[in-house]
Every structure is written in structure tokens, then in C-alpha cells.
Amino acid sequence: MKEQYLQTTRLIERLHRRFLDVIKSELDRLGVEDINNVQTLILFNINEDQLTVGELTARGYYLGSNVSYNVKKLVENGYLIQERSAHDRRMTRVRLADKGLELTAKINQLYARNAEEIEGRIASTEQLGQVNSVLMSLERFWSNLVSFTR
């Protein structure tokens, strides 16, 4: 079991890096040079929401310092709009600008193509559902370990 567990942790890490490579490859294909793969993933995860930097971090997608830097770059390059909250002037919210919406639509097309190819050659919807179920259980397990050791 220990060897399988360690192989799973290594695969998770490698898969994430490879997924970022896929996004980078698509950005290159589209000729997009003013944004990186991690920033593209942030845009895609914001989607049509309006979020604070803290909410992005709390969702567990990114590390706090990286989120602040990447949000700043995304605003500077016209992908995000950052606005102060009307209720709490200390808080800022971000949402996608038109440029961000256009890019996320193109990335969504990439994901649709990938999903179609996966279903035809690698795994069924049900099989991916089973994998996701195990990964979510592993995430809960690790979250509990972290919560109870503090």
C-alpha cells in the first residue's frame, strides 16, 4: 500500500505540471505571450464570479503570495478588472475583463477537445468519476491530517 500511495502522490504532482504544460502549449499555439499558464488557470477558475484574492486562496487553488502577484499582472495586462468593495473599501474584488473572457472561452474549447479525446481513447466518464472520487477522498484525508495536527 505504501508504494502505491507514494506513486499516487508523485503522479498527482507530475500530472499537475503536465497539465500546466498543456495550457502553455495552447497559449503558444494561440500566440498569447502576455500571460502564463498559472495565470490562465486562475482566470479559468474565476470564470464569471467576482472574488477577492483571499477567496481565491481559500478555495485552495493557489498560494497566497503567488495569487497577489498574479492578480496584479492579470490586471496590468487587461485580463482582470479589480474594484474596491462598496461595503468595505479595504477589500478588492476581481472579475474577468473582456480579454479574460475571450481567453477563457478558448481554453474551454481546449478542455472540450481534451475531454472528447480522453473519452474516446483513455477512460469513460464513469472511470474518471471513480478516479475523482478517490482523489477527493485523498484530499479530505490530507485536510483532516493537517487540521488535527495543529
C-alpha positions in Angstrom: 0.0 0.0 0.0 2.8 2.4 0.9 4.4 2.1 -2.6 1.0 2.7 -4.3 0.4 5.7 -2.1 3.8 7.2 -2.9 3.3 6.5 -6.6 -0.1 8.3 -6.4 1.5 11.4 -4.8 4.2 11.5 -7.4 1.6 11.1 -10.2 -0.6 13.9 -8.8 2.4 16.3 -8.8 3.5 15.2 -12.4 0.0 15.4 -13.7 -0.4 19.0 -12.5 2.9 20.0 -14.1 2.0 18.2 -17.3 -1.5 19.9 -17.3 0.2 23.3 -17.0 2.4 22.3 -20.0 -0.8 21.6 -22.0 -2.1 25.1 -21.1 1.3 26.7 -22.0 1.3 24.8 -25.3 -2.2 26.1 -26.1 -1.2 29.7 -25.2 1.8 29.3 -27.6 -0.5 28.0 -30.3 -2.8 31.0 -29.8 0.1 33.4 -29.9 -0.7 34.6 -26.4 2.5 35.9 -24.8 1.4 38.3 -22.0 0.1 35.6 -19.7 1.5 32.4 -18.3 -0.2 29.0 -17.7 -0.8 29.5 -14.0 -2.4 32.9 -14.6 -4.6 31.3 -17.3 -5.7 28.7 -14.7 -6.6 31.5 -12.3 -8.7 33.2 -14.9 -10.5 30.0 -15.8 -11.2 29.3 -12.1 -12.6 32.8 -11.6 -14.8 32.4 -14.6 -17.9 34.6 -14.2 -17.5 35.1 -10.5 -16.4 38.2 -8.6 -13.9 37.1 -6.0 -11.4 38.6 -3.5 -7.8 37.4 -3.6 -8.5 35.8 -0.2 -11.4 33.8 -1.7 -9.1 32.5 -4.5 -6.6 31.4 -1.9 -9.3 29.9 0.4 -10.6 27.8 -2.5 -7.2 26.1 -2.3 -6.2 26.8 -5.9 -3.0 28.8 -5.2 -0.6 30.0 -2.6 -1.4 33.5 -1.2 1.8 35.3 -2.3 1.5 33.9 -5.8 -2.1 34.9 -6.1 -1.4 38.5 -5.2 1.4 38.8 -7.7 -0.5 37.0 -10.5 -3.7 39.1 -9.9 -1.6 42.2 -10.2 -0.1 41.0 -13.5 -3.5 40.0 -14.8 -4.9 43.4 -14.0 -1.9 45.1 -15.6 -2.3 43.1 -18.8 -6.0 43.7 -19.1 -7.4 40.2 -18.2 -8.9 41.2 -14.9 -10.8 44.2 -13.5 -10.0 44.9 -9.9 -12.6 47.0 -8.0 -12.9 48.2 -4.4 -15.8 46.8 -2.5 -18.6 49.3 -2.0 -19.2 47.9 1.5 -15.6 47.6 2.7 -13.2 49.9 1.0 -10.2 47.8 2.3 -11.4 44.8 0.2 -11.0 44.5 -3.6 -12.8 42.1 -5.9 -11.6 40.9 -9.2 -13.6 39.8 -12.2 -12.7 38.9 -15.8 -12.4 41.7 -18.3 -13.4 41.1 -21.9 -9.9 40.0 -22.7 -10.0 37.4 -19.9 -13.4 36.2 -21.0 -12.2 35.7 -24.6 -9.1 33.7 -23.4 -11.1 31.5 -21.0 -13.6 30.7 -23.9 -10.6 29.5 -25.9 -9.2 27.5 -23.0 -12.7 26.0 -22.5 -12.6 24.8 -26.1 -9.2 23.1 -25.4 -10.7 21.4 -22.4 -13.7 20.2 -24.5 -11.3 18.8 -27.2 -9.2 17.1 -24.4 -12.3 15.6 -22.8 -13.5 14.2 -26.2 -10.1 12.6 -26.9 -9.9 11.1 -23.4 -13.4 9.6 -23.6 -12.5 8.1 -27.0 -9.1 6.7 -26.1 -8.3 6.6 -22.4 -11.2 6.5 -19.9 -15.0 6.7 -19.8 -16.9 9.3 -17.9 -17.6 6.7 -15.2 -14.0 5.8 -14.9 -12.9 9.4 -14.5 -15.7 9.8 -11.9 -14.2 6.9 -9.9 -10.7 8.5 -10.1 -12.2 11.8 -9.0 -13.9 10.2 -6.1 -10.7 8.6 -4.9 -8.8 11.9 -5.3 -11.5 13.8 -3.4 -11.3 11.3 -0.6 -7.5 11.6 -0.5 -7.9 15.4 -0.4 -10.2 15.1 2.6 -7.8 12.7 4.3 -4.9 15.1 3.9 -7.1 18.0 5.0 -8.0 16.1 8.2 -4.4 15.3 8.9 -3.4 19.0 8.6 -6.4 20.1 10.7 -5.9 17.7 13.5 -2.1 18.3 13.8 -2.5 21.9 14.6 
